[in-house]
């Protein structure tokens, strides 16, 4: 089966009734967990972005406390998993401010993590890449936000 382009899908959806659109959304939500998460964000969380950010931060806190610290191998796996999760939530939001806040929070949690990530080159590399990424993203937001985010970035003690 050949997959339709976004333009073709948009054109076809314009011809659908409201009931058909609801049915399509429900079918999408049953097909894959990520679709259901996206629909949940769009319907319930999009209007309250601060609440969404706080929920993600709470989830990140929980995941950081559950990391197996017996070896750096398990720490690396868990950190990558947390970062994947954060980036998935960032894709849902599509807002630069949300992206910067969540990545800054991840960097803060990772830099405060015990045992220190500075003792492992892979973990240090992950932290440094995300800091560089945040610095690039900060340049595209409003000047007042740039100042606030840069202050927060300096407080990370990198």
Secondary structure, 3 states (H helix, E strand, C coil): CCCCCHHHHHHHHHCCCHHHHHHHHHHHHHHCHHHHHHHHHHHHHCCCHHHHHHHHHHHHHHHHHCCCCCCHHHHHHHHHHHHHHHHHHHHHHCCHHHHHHHHHHHHHHHHHCCCCHHHCHHHHHHHHHHHHHHHHHHCCCCHHHHHHHHHHHHCCCC
